[in-house]
Amino acid sequence: MNSIPSTPQVRVFRPKITLAMMLCVVVGAAGIGAVSAATPDDETPSVAVKYDPQDLSTQDGARALYRRLVRAAAEVCPAGSESPHWITAAVRECREQSIARAVFKINNPSLVAVYNNSAKHG
């Protein structure tokens, strides 16, 4: 039986804010491992982002996927109707956690480097 390999994808979820995550933020432990502790459920908004692992062999490919993850995080953590140009701290945190979880799940050194570089420069 021939099976066609499926295209890898990662789901970008809106994180649930849990007491443990809030505690991590308060004490400054905002790392990818701490973010991965939140578990999304079927009711949590998410967007599937498909990617080709071979594209991650180049910096341009890793940056392109990172931009797509950022756009997906903006979809699952919308700014709201108050002002689309002003983002609250809660929305910013939601997006950061969503991106971190996706990068952690993909687990690719090039993508992690792009993520780390982006986190340093805002």
N, CA, C and O atoms as a GROMACS GRO file, in nm:
protein
  488
    1MET      N    1   0.084  -0.117   0.000
    1MET     CA    2   0.000   0.000   0.000
    1MET      C    3   0.089   0.124   0.000
    1MET      O    4   0.171   0.141   0.090
    2ASN      N    5   0.072   0.209  -0.099
    2ASN     CA    6   0.150   0.333  -0.107
    2ASN      C    7   0.088   0.438  -0.018
    2ASN      O    8  -0.032   0.465  -0.024
    3SER      N    9   0.171   0.496   0.064
    3SER     CA   10   0.121   0.606   0.145
    3SER      C   11   0.201   0.730   0.110
    3SER      O   12   0.324   0.728   0.106
    4ILE      N   13   0.130   0.837   0.086
    4ILE     CA   14   0.194   0.964   0.053
    4ILE      C   15   0.223   1.036   0.184
    4ILE      O   16   0.134   1.055   0.266
    5PRO      N   17   0.350   1.075   0.204
    5PRO     CA   18   0.382   1.144   0.328
    5PRO      C   19   0.307   1.276   0.336
    5PRO      O   20   0.298   1.350   0.238
    6SER      N   21   0.253   1.305   0.451
    6SER     CA   22   0.177   1.428   0.467
    6SER      C   23   0.272   1.545   0.490
    6SER      O   24   0.383   1.528   0.540
    7THR      N   25   0.225   1.662   0.452
    7THR     CA   26   0.303   1.783   0.474
    7THR      C   27   0.300   1.816   0.622
    7THR      O   28   0.193   1.821   0.682
    8PRO      N   29   0.416   1.838   0.682
    8PRO     CA   30   0.418   1.873   0.824
    8PRO      C   31   0.343   2.003   0.846
    8PRO      O   32   0.342   2.092   0.761
    9GLN      N   33   0.282   2.013   0.960
    9GLN     CA   34   0.215   2.137   0.998
    9GLN      C   35   0.224   2.153   1.149
    9GLN      O   36   0.242   2.057   1.223
   10VAL      N   37   0.210   2.275   1.190
   10VAL     CA   38   0.208   2.305   1.332
   10VAL      C   39   0.082   2.389   1.355
   10VAL      O   40   0.046   2.472   1.272
   11ARG      N   41   0.016   2.366   1.467
   11ARG     CA   42  -0.102   2.446   1.501
   11ARG      C   43  -0.058   2.556   1.596
   11ARG      O   44   0.008   2.531   1.697
   12VAL      N   45  -0.096   2.678   1.563
   12VAL     CA   46  -0.069   2.792   1.648
   12VAL      C   47  -0.194   2.814   1.731
   12VAL      O   48  -0.300   2.848   1.677
   13PHE      N   49  -0.183   2.796   1.862
   13PHE     CA   50  -0.296   2.804   1.953
   13PHE      C   51  -0.292   2.933   2.033
   13PHE      O   52  -0.186   2.988   2.060
   14ARG      N   53  -0.411   2.979   2.070
   14ARG     CA   54  -0.418   3.085   2.170
   14ARG      C   55  -0.396   3.015   2.304
   14ARG      O   56  -0.469   2.922   2.336
   15PRO      N   57  -0.297   3.058   2.381
   15PRO     CA   58  -0.269   2.989   2.507
   15PRO      C   59  -0.376   3.018   2.610
   15PRO      O   60  -0.438   3.124   2.612
   16LYS      N   61  -0.396   2.919   2.696
   16LYS     CA   62  -0.480   2.940   2.813
   16LYS      C   63  -0.392   3.002   2.921
   16LYS      O   64  -0.279   2.959   2.942
   17ILE      N   65  -0.444   3.101   2.986
   17ILE     CA   66  -0.368   3.161   3.094
   17ILE      C   67  -0.397   3.080   3.220
   17ILE      O   68  -0.510   3.076   3.269
   18THR      N   69  -0.295   3.015   3.271
   18THR     CA   70  -0.310   2.936   3.392
   18THR      C   71  -0.233   3.003   3.504
   18THR      O   72  -0.147   3.088   3.480
   19LEU      N   73  -0.263   2.966   3.625
   19LEU     CA   74  -0.194   3.021   3.740
   19LEU      C   75  -0.044   2.997   3.730
   19LEU      O   76   0.036   3.085   3.763
   20ALA      N   77  -0.006   2.878   3.684
   20ALA     CA   78   0.136   2.847   3.672
   20ALA      C   79   0.204   2.938   3.570
   20ALA      O   80   0.316   2.982   3.592
   21MET      N   81   0.136   2.965   3.459
   21MET     CA   82   0.195   3.053   3.357
   21MET      C   83   0.206   3.195   3.410
   21MET      O   84   0.307   3.262   3.385
   22MET      N   85   0.104   3.242   3.482
   22MET     CA   86   0.111   3.376   3.538
   22MET      C   87   0.225   3.388   3.636
   22MET      O   88   0.295   3.489   3.639
   23LEU      N   89   0.246   3.284   3.717
   23LEU     CA   90   0.355   3.283   3.812
   23LEU      C   91   0.489   3.289   3.739
   23LEU      O   92   0.581   3.359   3.782
   24CYS      N   93   0.500   3.214   3.630
   24CYS     CA   94   0.624   3.216   3.552
   24CYS      C   95   0.653   3.354   3.497
   24CYS      O   96   0.768   3.398   3.496
   25VAL      N   97   0.549   3.423   3.451
   25VAL     CA   98   0.568   3.557   3.397
   25VAL      C   99   0.613   3.651   3.508
   25VAL      O  100   0.702   3.734   3.488
   26VAL      N  101   0.552   3.638   3.624
   26VAL     CA  102   0.584   3.727   3.736
   26VAL      C  103   0.729   3.711   3.778
   26VAL      O  104   0.796   3.811   3.806
   27VAL      N  105   0.778   3.590   3.782
   27VAL     CA  106   0.916   3.569   3.827
   27VAL      C  107   1.016   3.576   3.712
   27VAL      O  108   1.136   3.556   3.733
   28GLY      N  109   0.968   3.605   3.592
   28GLY     CA  110   1.059   3.627   3.482
   28GLY      C  111   1.106   3.502   3.411
   28GLY      O  112   1.207   3.505   3.341
   29ALA      N  113   1.034   3.391   3.426
   29ALA     CA  114   1.074   3.268   3.360
   29ALA      C  115   0.997   3.252   3.230
   29ALA      O  116   0.930   3.151   3.210
   30ALA      N  117   1.007   3.349   3.143
   30ALA     CA  118   0.931   3.346   3.018
   30ALA      C  119   1.016   3.278   2.910
   30ALA      O  120   1.066   3.343   2.819
   31GLY      N  121   1.033   3.147   2.922
   31GLY     CA  122   1.109   3.072   2.823
   31GLY      C  123   1.019   2.977   2.748
   31GLY      O  124   0.903   2.957   2.786
   32ILE      N  125   1.069   2.920   2.644
   32ILE     CA  126   0.989   2.830   2.562
   32ILE      C  127   0.941   2.710   2.644
   32ILE      O  128   0.827   2.668   2.627
   33GLY      N  129   1.022   2.656   2.731
   33GLY     CA  130   0.980   2.541   2.811
   33GLY      C  131   0.863   2.574   2.902
   33GLY      O  132   0.773   2.493   2.919
   34ALA      N  133   0.864   2.693   2.962
   34ALA     CA  134   0.754   2.732   3.050
   34ALA      C  135   0.626   2.750   2.971
   34ALA      O  136   0.518   2.718   3.020
   35VAL      N  137   0.636   2.802   2.851
   35VAL     CA  138   0.518   2.824   2.769
   35VAL      C  139   0.456   2.693   2.725
   35VAL      O  140   0.334   2.683   2.712
   36SER      N  141   0.537   2.593   2.702
   36SER     CA  142   0.484   2.466   2.652
   36SER      C  143   0.402   2.392   2.756
   36SER      O  144   0.337   2.293   2.723
   37ALA      N  145   0.404   2.438   2.880
   37ALA     CA  146   0.327   2.371   2.983
   37ALA      C  147   0.176   2.387   2.966
   37ALA      O  148   0.100   2.304   3.014
   38ALA      N  149   0.133   2.491   2.898
   38ALA     CA  150  -0.010   2.510   2.875
   38ALA      C  151  -0.057   2.410   2.772
   38ALA      O  152   0.010   2.385   2.672
   39THR      N  153  -0.174   2.351   2.796
   39THR     CA  154  -0.226   2.251   2.704
   39THR      C  155  -0.351   2.303   2.636
   39THR      O  156  -0.451   2.328   2.703
   40PRO      N  157  -0.348   2.318   2.504
   40PRO     CA  158  -0.466   2.365   2.434
   40PRO      C  159  -0.571   2.255   2.426
   40PRO      O  160  -0.537   2.137   2.428
   41ASP      N  161  -0.698   2.293   2.418
   41ASP     CA  162  -0.802   2.194   2.401
   41ASP      C  163  -0.876   2.221   2.270
   41ASP      O  164  -0.841   2.313   2.197
   42ASP      N  165  -0.979   2.142   2.241
   42ASP     CA  166  -1.049   2.152   2.114
   42ASP      C  167  -1.121   2.285   2.096
   42ASP      O  168  -1.147   2.325   1.983
   43GLU      N  169  -1.154   2.354   2.204
   43GLU     CA  170  -1.225   2.480   2.194
   43GLU      C  171  -1.132   2.600   2.181
   43GLU      O  172  -1.178   2.712   2.158
   44THR      N  173  -1.004   2.579   2.195
   44THR     CA  174  -0.908   2.687   2.187
   44THR      C  175  -0.887   2.725   2.041
   44THR      O  176  -0.860   2.638   1.958
   45PRO      N  177  -0.899   2.855   2.007
   45PRO     CA  178  -0.876   2.896   1.869
   45PRO      C  179  -0.735   2.857   1.823
   45PRO      O  180  -0.638   2.870   1.897
   46SER      N  181  -0.727   2.810   1.700
   46SER     CA  182  -0.596   2.773   1.645
   46SER      C  183  -0.597   2.790   1.494
   46SER      O  184  -0.702   2.797   1.431
   47VAL      N  185  -0.478   2.798   1.437
   47VAL     CA  186  -0.457   2.807   1.293
   47VAL      C  187  -0.348   2.707   1.257
   47VAL      O  188  -0.242   2.705   1.320
   48ALA      N  189  -0.373   2.624   1.157
   48ALA     CA  190  -0.271   2.529   1.111
   48ALA      C  191  -0.177   2.600   1.014
   48ALA      O  192  -0.222   2.668   0.921
   49VAL      N  193  -0.048   2.584   1.037
   49VAL     CA  194   0.054   2.642   0.949
   49VAL      C  195   0.133   2.526   0.891
   49VAL      O  196   0.209   2.460   0.962
   50LYS      N  197   0.116   2.501   0.762
   50LYS     CA  198   0.191   2.394   0.696
   50LYS      C  199   0.326   2.447   0.652
   50LYS      O  200   0.342   2.564   0.618
   51TYR      N  201   0.424   2.357   0.654
   51TYR     CA  202   0.558   2.396   0.614
   51TYR      C  203   0.633   2.275   0.560
   51TYR      O  204   0.597   2.161   0.587
   52ASP      N  205   0.737   2.302   0.484
   52ASP     CA  206   0.824   2.198   0.431
   52ASP      C  207   0.952   2.200   0.513
   52ASP      O  208   1.023   2.301   0.513
   53PRO      N  209   0.984   2.092   0.583
   53PRO     CA  210   1.105   2.091   0.665
   53PRO      C  211   1.232   2.127   0.588
   53PRO      O  212   1.326   2.182   0.645
   54GLN      N  213   1.236   2.098   0.460
   54GLN     CA  214   1.354   2.133   0.381
   54GLN      C  215   1.371   2.284   0.368
   54GLN      O  216   1.484   2.332   0.353
   55ASP      N  217   1.261   2.359   0.374
   55ASP     CA  218   1.271   2.505   0.368
   55ASP      C  219   1.346   2.561   0.488
   55ASP      O  220   1.401   2.670   0.483
   56LEU      N  221   1.347   2.485   0.597
   56LEU     CA  222   1.413   2.532   0.718
   56LEU      C  223   1.564   2.512   0.714
   56LEU      O  224   1.634   2.544   0.810
   57SER      N  225   1.614   2.459   0.603
   57SER     CA  226   1.758   2.440   0.590
   57SER      C  227   1.828   2.572   0.554
   57SER      O  228   1.951   2.579   0.555
   58THR      N  229   1.749   2.674   0.521
   58THR     CA  230   1.808   2.806   0.490
   58THR      C  231   1.753   2.910   0.588
   58THR      O  232   1.644   2.894   0.642
   59GLN      N  233   1.830   3.015   0.610
   59GLN     CA  234   1.785   3.124   0.696
   59GLN      C  235   1.660   3.191   0.638
   59GLN      O  236   1.568   3.227   0.712
   60ASP      N  237   1.659   3.209   0.505
   60ASP     CA  238   1.542   3.271   0.442
   60ASP      C  239   1.417   3.188   0.464
   60ASP      O  240   1.310   3.242   0.492
   61GLY      N  241   1.430   3.058   0.453
   61GLY     CA  242   1.316   2.968   0.476
   61GLY      C  243   1.269   2.974   0.620
   61GLY      O  244   1.148   2.975   0.646
   62ALA      N  245   1.363   2.977   0.714
   62ALA     CA  246   1.328   2.985   0.856
   62ALA      C  247   1.261   3.118   0.887
   62ALA      O  248   1.163   3.123   0.962
   63ARG      N  249   1.312   3.226   0.829
   63ARG     CA  250   1.250   3.358   0.851
   63ARG      C  251   1.110   3.363   0.791
   63ARG      O  252   1.020   3.422   0.850
   64ALA      N  253   1.091   3.301   0.674
   64ALA     CA  254   0.959   3.299   0.610
   64ALA      C  255   0.858   3.224   0.697
   64ALA      O  256   0.745   3.269   0.714
   65LEU      N  257   0.898   3.109   0.751
   65LEU     CA  258   0.809   3.034   0.838
   65LEU      C  259   0.780   3.112   0.965
   65LEU      O  260   0.666   3.114   1.012
   66TYR      N  261   0.880   3.176   1.019
   66TYR     CA  262   0.859   3.256   1.141
   66TYR      C  263   0.756   3.367   1.115
   66TYR      O  264   0.668   3.390   1.198
   67ARG      N  265   0.766   3.434   1.001
   67ARG     CA  266   0.668   3.538   0.966
   67ARG      C  267   0.527   3.480   0.957
   67ARG      O  268   0.430   3.544   0.999
   68ARG      N  269   0.516   3.359   0.903
   68ARG     CA  270   0.385   3.294   0.895
   68ARG      C  271   0.331   3.259   1.033
   68ARG      O  272   0.211   3.270   1.058
   69LEU      N  273   0.419   3.217   1.123
   69LEU     CA  274   0.378   3.189   1.261
   69LEU      C  275   0.331   3.316   1.331
   69LEU      O  276   0.235   3.314   1.408
   70VAL      N  277   0.399   3.427   1.304
   70VAL     CA  278   0.360   3.556   1.362
   70VAL      C  279   0.221   3.596   1.313
   70VAL      O  280   0.138   3.642   1.391
   71ARG      N  281   0.196   3.577   1.183
   71ARG     CA  282   0.063   3.610   1.128
   71ARG      C  283  -0.044   3.519   1.188
   71ARG      O  284  -0.154   3.565   1.219
   72ALA      N  285  -0.013   3.391   1.204
   72ALA     CA  286  -0.109   3.298   1.264
   72ALA      C  287  -0.138   3.338   1.409
   72ALA      O  288  -0.253   3.330   1.452
   73ALA      N  289  -0.036   3.379   1.483
   73ALA     CA  290  -0.057   3.421   1.621
   73ALA      C  291  -0.146   3.545   1.627
   73ALA      O  292  -0.226   3.560   1.718
   74ALA      N  293  -0.131   3.634   1.529
   74ALA     CA  294  -0.217   3.753   1.524
   74ALA      C  295  -0.362   3.714   1.497
   74ALA      O  296  -0.454   3.783   1.542
   75GLU      N  297  -0.383   3.605   1.424
   75GLU     CA  298  -0.520   3.558   1.398
   75GLU      C  299  -0.583   3.498   1.523
   75GLU      O  300  -0.700   3.524   1.551
   76VAL      N  301  -0.507   3.420   1.598
   76VAL     CA  302  -0.565   3.354   1.716
   76VAL      C  303  -0.566   3.444   1.839
   76VAL      O  304  -0.636   3.416   1.936
   77CYS      N  305  -0.490   3.552   1.835
   77CYS     CA  306  -0.487   3.650   1.944
   77CYS      C  307  -0.513   3.788   1.884
   77CYS      O  308  -0.421   3.870   1.877
   78PRO      N  309  -0.638   3.816   1.842
   78PRO     CA  310  -0.665   3.943   1.775
   78PRO      C  311  -0.654   4.062   1.868
   78PRO      O  312  -0.670   4.050   1.990
   79ALA      N  313  -0.624   4.178   1.810
   79ALA     CA  314  -0.606   4.301   1.887
   79ALA      C  315  -0.737   4.351   1.947
   79ALA      O  316  -0.735   4.420   2.048
   80GLY      N  317  -0.849   4.318   1.887
   80GLY     CA  318  -0.977   4.364   1.939
   80GLY      C  319  -1.028   4.483   1.861
   80GLY      O  320  -0.962   4.534   1.770
   81SER      N  321  -1.144   4.525   1.896
   81SER     CA  322  -1.208   4.632   1.820
   81SER      C  323  -1.172   4.772   1.868
   81SER      O  324  -1.199   4.869   1.798
   82GLU      N  325  -1.111   4.784   1.986
   82GLU     CA  326  -1.079   4.916   2.038
   82GLU      C  327  -0.991   4.993   1.940
   82GLU      O  328  -1.025   5.103   1.897
   83SER      N  329  -0.880   4.936   1.906
   83SER     CA  330  -0.790   4.997   1.810
   83SER      C  331  -0.700   4.888   1.753
   83SER      O  332  -0.623   4.827   1.826
   84PRO      N  333  -0.710   4.863   1.622
   84PRO     CA  334  -0.626   4.759   1.564
   84PRO      C  335  -0.477   4.793   1.565
   84PRO      O  336  -0.393   4.706   1.543
   85HIS      N  337  -0.444   4.921   1.591
   85HIS     CA  338  -0.304   4.962   1.592
   85HIS      C  339  -0.243   4.962   1.732
   85HIS      O  340  -0.121   4.972   1.746
   86TRP      N  341  -0.328   4.950   1.834
   86TRP     CA  342  -0.280   4.948   1.971
   86TRP      C  343  -0.305   4.809   2.027
   86TRP      O  344  -0.419   4.763   2.030
   87ILE      N  345  -0.201   4.743   2.073
   87ILE     CA  346  -0.212   4.607   2.122
   87ILE      C  347  -0.189   4.607   2.272
   87ILE      O  348  -0.089   4.660   2.321
   88THR      N  349  -0.281   4.547   2.344
   88THR     CA  350  -0.269   4.540   2.490
   88THR      C  351  -0.157   4.444   2.529
   88THR      O  352  -0.112   4.363   2.448
   89ALA      N  353  -0.114   4.455   2.653
   89ALA     CA  354  -0.010   4.365   2.703
   89ALA      C  355  -0.059   4.221   2.701
   89ALA      O  356   0.019   4.130   2.673
   90ALA      N  357  -0.188   4.199   2.729
   90ALA     CA  358  -0.242   4.063   2.728
   90ALA      C  359  -0.239   4.003   2.589
   90ALA      O  360  -0.206   3.885   2.572
   91VAL      N  361  -0.273   4.082   2.488
   91VAL     CA  362  -0.269   4.033   2.349
   91VAL      C  363  -0.125   4.007   2.308
   91VAL      O  364  -0.096   3.906   2.243
   92ARG      N  365  -0.035   4.096   2.344
   92ARG     CA  366   0.108   4.078   2.311
   92ARG      C  367   0.160   3.949   2.374
   92ARG      O  368   0.231   3.873   2.309
   93GLU      N  369   0.126   3.926   2.501
   93GLU     CA  370   0.169   3.804   2.571
   93GLU      C  371   0.109   3.679   2.505
   93GLU      O  372   0.178   3.578   2.490
   94CYS      N  373  -0.018   3.687   2.467
   94CYS     CA  374  -0.084   3.576   2.399
   94CYS      C  375  -0.010   3.540   2.271
   94CYS      O  376   0.016   3.423   2.244
   95ARG      N  377   0.023   3.642   2.193
   95ARG     CA  378   0.094   3.619   2.066
   95ARG      C  379   0.233   3.561   2.091
   95ARG      O  380   0.274   3.467   2.023
   96GLU      N  381   0.304   3.617   2.187
   96GLU     CA  382   0.439   3.567   2.216
   96GLU      C  383   0.436   3.421   2.258
   96GLU      O  384   0.520   3.342   2.216
   97GLN      N  385   0.339   3.385   2.343
   97GLN     CA  386   0.330   3.248   2.389
   97GLN      C  387   0.290   3.153   2.275
   97GLN      O  388   0.340   3.041   2.267
   98SER      N  389   0.201   3.198   2.190
   98SER     CA  390   0.159   3.116   2.076
   98SER      C  391   0.276   3.088   1.982
   98SER      O  392   0.294   2.974   1.938
   99ILE      N  393   0.354   3.190   1.954
   99ILE     CA  394   0.471   3.174   1.866
   99ILE      C  395   0.573   3.084   1.931
   99ILE      O  396   0.626   2.994   1.867
  100ALA      N  397   0.601   3.106   2.060
  100ALA     CA  398   0.700   3.025   2.130
  100ALA      C  399   0.661   2.878   2.130
  100ALA      O  400   0.746   2.791   2.110
  101ARG      N  401   0.533   2.850   2.153
  101ARG     CA  402   0.487   2.711   2.155
  101ARG      C  403   0.507   2.647   2.017
  101ARG      O  404   0.551   2.532   2.009
  102ALA      N  405   0.475   2.719   1.910
  102ALA     CA  406   0.490   2.664   1.775
  102ALA      C  407   0.637   2.639   1.743
  102ALA      O  408   0.672   2.534   1.688
  103VAL      N  409   0.723   2.734   1.777
  103VAL     CA  410   0.868   2.718   1.752
  103VAL      C  411   0.921   2.598   1.830
  103VAL      O  412   0.999   2.519   1.777
  104PHE      N  413   0.879   2.585   1.955
  104PHE     CA  414   0.921   2.473   2.039
  104PHE      C  415   0.876   2.340   1.977
  104PHE      O  416   0.952   2.243   1.977
  105LYS      N  417   0.754   2.337   1.927
  105LYS     CA  418   0.701   2.213   1.870
  105LYS      C  419   0.774   2.173   1.742
  105LYS      O  420   0.801   2.055   1.720
  106ILE      N  421   0.806   2.271   1.658
  106ILE     CA  422   0.878   2.242   1.534
  106ILE      C  423   1.019   2.195   1.565
  106ILE      O  424   1.070   2.105   1.499
  107ASN      N  425   1.084   2.256   1.665
  107ASN     CA  426   1.213   2.212   1.714
  107ASN      C  427   1.320   2.206   1.604
  107ASN      O  428   1.381   2.102   1.581
  108ASN      N  429   1.340   2.320   1.537
  108ASN     CA  430   1.441   2.330   1.432
  108ASN      C  431   1.541   2.438   1.472
  108ASN      O  432   1.501   2.550   1.504
  109PRO      N  433   1.672   2.408   1.470
  109PRO     CA  434   1.772   2.505   1.513
  109PRO      C  435   1.767   2.638   1.437
  109PRO      O  436   1.784   2.744   1.497
  110SER      N  437   1.744   2.634   1.306
  110SER     CA  438   1.738   2.760   1.229
  110SER      C  439   1.619   2.845   1.272
  110SER      O  440   1.630   2.966   1.285
  111LEU      N  441   1.504   2.780   1.292
  111LEU     CA  442   1.385   2.853   1.335
  111LEU      C  443   1.403   2.907   1.476
  111LEU      O  444   1.360   3.019   1.505
  112VAL      N  445   1.464   2.830   1.564
  112VAL     CA  446   1.490   2.876   1.700
  112VAL      C  447   1.582   2.998   1.697
  112VAL      O  448   1.562   3.093   1.773
  113ALA      N  449   1.682   2.998   1.610
  113ALA     CA  450   1.773   3.112   1.599
  113ALA      C  451   1.698   3.237   1.553
  113ALA      O  452   1.722   3.346   1.605
  114VAL      N  453   1.608   3.221   1.455
  114VAL     CA  454   1.528   3.335   1.409
  114VAL      C  455   1.440   3.385   1.522
  114VAL      O  456   1.429   3.505   1.545
  115TYR      N  457   1.376   3.292   1.594
  115TYR     CA  458   1.291   3.328   1.708
  115TYR      C  459   1.371   3.403   1.814
  115TYR      O  460   1.328   3.508   1.861
  116ASN      N  461   1.486   3.351   1.851
  116ASN     CA  462   1.569   3.416   1.953
  116ASN      C  463   1.614   3.555   1.908
  116ASN      O  464   1.614   3.649   1.988
  117ASN      N  465   1.652   3.568   1.782
  117ASN     CA  466   1.694   3.697   1.729
  117ASN      C  467   1.578   3.795   1.729
  117ASN      O  468   1.596   3.913   1.762
  118SER      N  469   1.461   3.749   1.694
  118SER     CA  470   1.344   3.835   1.692
  118SER      C  471   1.306   3.878   1.832
  118SER      O  472   1.267   3.993   1.853
  119ALA      N  473   1.316   3.788   1.930
  119ALA     CA  474   1.282   3.819   2.068
  119ALA      C  475   1.376   3.926   2.124
  119ALA      O  476   1.334   4.008   2.206
  120LYS      N  477   1.501   3.926   2.082
  120LYS     CA  478   1.598   4.025   2.129
  120LYS      C  479   1.568   4.162   2.072
  120LYS      O  480   1.592   4.264   2.137
  121HIS      N  481   1.517   4.166   1.948
  121HIS     CA  482   1.496   4.292   1.879
  121HIS      C  483   1.351   4.338   1.876
  121HIS      O  484   1.319   4.438   1.812
  122GLY      N  485   1.262   4.266   1.946
  122GLY     CA  486   1.122   4.308   1.953
  122GLY      C  487   1.047   4.271   1.838
  122GLY      O  488   0.928   4.299   1.830
   0.00000   0.00000   0.00000
